[in-house]
Amino acid sequence: HVTSEAASLRDAHRYSAEESARHKEEQSKEHGAAKQAKERCREEESKCRDAIGKLSSLEGVLRSLGEKNNHLQEAAAAATEGHRRQMEATAEARGANEALRSELGAVKAAAEAAASRAE
């Protein structure tokens, strides 16, 4: 009777040791998988931080380009206004030129008439 109980205890002990070893092996595998997952998370987090940095940089570039675009639009508007004024001045100058030609023609005609009367 004692021998069978001892054998039964040895079997139970062996079974317990085997189960304990399997459990430790599973824990070790799970620990390794968790460690790998944690490392992948760190890598992904680093990639995300890099991407956020790049996005921030691009936002700065876009903001700068927007400001430059505004300045260019203002410069273009000023140039257009300057061109419009120049065209007005050119039209006025043409009008004045035509008036002077007309006066010159009248003066020539008067001079010719006076010269012909003087003869």
Buried (B, 14 or more C-beta within 10 A) or exposed (E): EEEEEEEEEEEEEEEEEEEEEEEEEEEEEEEEEEEEEEEEEEEEEEEEEEEEEEEEEEEEEEEEEEEEEEEEEEEEEEEEEEEEEEEEEEEEEEEEEEEEEEEEEEEEEEEEEEEEEEE
